[in-house]
Amino acid sequence: MPQPEGAELQAVRDRRERLRKRWLREPGDRPPTTVRGIHHVAFICRDVEETIRFYQEFLGFPLVEIVENRDYRGSTHFFFDLGHGNLLGFFDFPGHEHPPSTETVGGIQHLALSVGDEQFAAARAALDRENVDYAGPDRGVEESLYFRDPNGVPIELYRERLGIFDGRPVTGPGTV
């Protein structure tokens, strides 16, 4: 995708700064959020078993539930535990062809998951061992590994605590 350059790039940067000044509040000046957190994020998968193997066996996320989708007979809805009460869900839709995932409005750019140093190193070793393509510390971002799951879902393993971005707290008390 072509990136803005010159005057167009400066206009984008100026707009971002205007948005920052208008909308971004300092931690002590922000109202509390109106939700308790993300219950689950749900993606569509091609193959239930392949997806379970990838997330449970390869990445180490325990499968905690598997049921029929209440909105589509025959579709399986299943969940992995991401810790701290967060769930990662998937649906399959048997009989439907699905185009490859694309980066577009309403789509997902990536799912960033917080991991510690030990998990980060283990994941990188597993990606290398299994010849899974990834981008990571070689891009100058020492805290991140980017890769795709078997369904094309873009994943980032982010070596930063929850509620922290670029080394500083961005959420209220209770960051983990």
Salt bridges, closest charged atoms under 4 A:
GLU49 OE2 - ARG53 NH1 3.64
ASP117 OD1 - ARG159 NE 3.80
GLU156 OE1 - HIS110 NE2 2.76
